[in-house]
Amino acid sequence: MRNKMGIYLLISLLVIIIDAATKWWIKSEMNYGESIQVIGDFFRITSHRNLGAAFGILQNQRLFFIIITIVIVIGIVWFLRKSVQEQNKFLSFALSLLLGGAIGNFIDRATTGEVVDFFDFYFAFIDYHFPIFNIADCAIVIGVCMLILDNLLLWRKEKKESVMK
Ligand SMILES: CCC[C@@H]1OC(=O)[C@@H](C)C[C@H](C)CCCCC(=O)CCC[C@@H](CC)/C=C/C=C(\COC)CC[C@@H](O)[C@@H](O)C[C@H](O)CNC1=O
């Protein structure tokens, strides 16, 4: 069980390294507010900082976010041990992505108090600017979607089994 857990912690570490490397590159190669077009106005790399959480909510609540993230990380590790014991690979992978993303943003909050964001999407046809985000956010959102999917699949499997009985 121990080495199985190690594989998922390695995945989390990979997410943390990629997230930290991209944030470091943005901070060293771009000025704050600078923007580079990748695909026209649709997709740009913009050097941005967020003092809050998703959609910029709760600005300047650094200590609150640090505490919340520590609780979330402890919860994820606890569930990861459980899902590894149950040999649920899909759930374990989802949790390792969540863990990596949460720690990735935690490092920003603990060190500078602000999160570095740079993926900048603008949907011209509805004039909507999606909040600028980073690799850690992607890992978290993918992890959350996989968690939801895992529960939906589980629910359907149980439903099928109860119908079979
Ligand atoms: C993704 C979670 C946000 C991330 O949470 C974290 O760190 C966690 C581990 C710790 C938080 C302190 C606590 C969770 C708050 C819950 C929350 O926020 C609800 C989220 C809904 C979510 C659906 C799952 C939408 C998606 C968001 C965005 C799209 O992401 C692709 C926009 C990202 C941009 O606003 C960007 O500026 C954000 C900045 O990077 C800081 N990031 C965070 O706070």
PDBQT file of the ligand as one rigid body, heavy atoms in Angstrom, charges set to zero:
ROOT
HETATM    1  C1  LIG A 201      -9.814  26.452  -8.929  1.00  0.00    +0.000 C 
HETATM    2  C2  LIG A 201     -10.034  26.732  -7.468  1.00  0.00    +0.000 C 
HETATM    3  C3  LIG A 201      -9.488  28.078  -7.093  1.00  0.00    +0.000 C 
HETATM    4  C4  LIG A 201      -8.226  27.946  -6.245  1.00  0.00    +0.000 C 
HETATM    5  O1  LIG A 201      -8.554  27.266  -5.033  1.00  0.00    +0.000 OA
HETATM    6  C5  LIG A 201      -7.534  26.957  -4.165  1.00  0.00    +0.000 C 
HETATM    7  O2  LIG A 201      -6.394  27.306  -4.277  1.00  0.00    +0.000 OA
HETATM    8  C6  LIG A 201      -7.997  26.095  -3.012  1.00  0.00    +0.000 C 
HETATM    9  C7  LIG A 201      -7.145  24.863  -2.881  1.00  0.00    +0.000 C 
HETATM   10  C8  LIG A 201      -7.954  26.829  -1.717  1.00  0.00    +0.000 C 
HETATM   11  C9  LIG A 201      -8.985  27.945  -1.630  1.00  0.00    +0.000 C 
HETATM   12  C10 LIG A 201      -8.440  29.017  -0.730  1.00  0.00    +0.000 C 
HETATM   13  C11 LIG A 201     -10.276  27.428  -1.060  1.00  0.00    +0.000 C 
HETATM   14  C12 LIG A 201     -11.203  26.974  -2.095  1.00  0.00    +0.000 C 
HETATM   15  C13 LIG A 201     -12.133  28.066  -2.544  1.00  0.00    +0.000 C 
HETATM   16  C14 LIG A 201     -13.203  27.491  -3.396  1.00  0.00    +0.000 C 
HETATM   17  C15 LIG A 201     -13.240  28.166  -4.672  1.00  0.00    +0.000 C 
HETATM   18  O3  LIG A 201     -12.458  29.032  -4.953  1.00  0.00    +0.000 OA
HETATM   19  C16 LIG A 201     -14.305  27.697  -5.590  1.00  0.00    +0.000 C 
HETATM   20  C17 LIG A 201     -13.681  27.304  -6.880  1.00  0.00    +0.000 C 
HETATM   21  C18 LIG A 201     -14.689  26.881  -7.878  1.00  0.00    +0.000 C 
HETATM   22  C19 LIG A 201     -13.974  26.417  -9.101  1.00  0.00    +0.000 C 
HETATM   23  C20 LIG A 201     -14.626  25.119  -9.579  1.00  0.00    +0.000 C 
HETATM   24  C21 LIG A 201     -13.916  23.925  -9.110  1.00  0.00    +0.000 C 
HETATM   25  C22 LIG A 201     -14.018  27.408 -10.176  1.00  0.00    +0.000 C 
HETATM   26  C23 LIG A 201     -12.925  27.690 -10.999  1.00  0.00    +0.000 C 
HETATM   27  C24 LIG A 201     -12.130  28.864 -10.811  1.00  0.00    +0.000 C 
HETATM   28  C25 LIG A 201     -11.280  29.367 -11.766  1.00  0.00    +0.000 C 
HETATM   29  C26 LIG A 201     -10.833  28.615 -12.990  1.00  0.00    +0.000 C 
HETATM   30  O4  LIG A 201      -9.780  27.789 -12.734  1.00  0.00    +0.000 OA
HETATM   31  C27 LIG A 201      -9.419  27.030 -13.864  1.00  0.00    +0.000 C 
HETATM   32  C28 LIG A 201     -10.788  30.750 -11.652  1.00  0.00    +0.000 C 
HETATM   33  C29 LIG A 201      -9.496  30.834 -10.930  1.00  0.00    +0.000 C 
HETATM   34  C30 LIG A 201      -9.024  32.276 -10.866  1.00  0.00    +0.000 C 
HETATM   35  O5  LIG A 201      -9.986  33.075 -10.170  1.00  0.00    +0.000 OA
HETATM   36  C31 LIG A 201      -7.668  32.413 -10.189  1.00  0.00    +0.000 C 
HETATM   37  O6  LIG A 201      -7.316  33.795 -10.094  1.00  0.00    +0.000 OA
HETATM   38  C32 LIG A 201      -7.677  31.813  -8.814  1.00  0.00    +0.000 C 
HETATM   39  C33 LIG A 201      -6.305  31.873  -8.171  1.00  0.00    +0.000 C 
HETATM   40  O7  LIG A 201      -5.356  31.243  -9.009  1.00  0.00    +0.000 OA
HETATM   41  C34 LIG A 201      -6.337  31.198  -6.798  1.00  0.00    +0.000 C 
HETATM   42  N1  LIG A 201      -6.869  29.854  -6.903  1.00  0.00    +0.000 N 
HETATM   43  C35 LIG A 201      -7.688  29.338  -5.962  1.00  0.00    +0.000 C 
HETATM   44  O8  LIG A 201      -8.030  29.925  -4.942  1.00  0.00    +0.000 OA
ENDROOT
TORSDOF 0
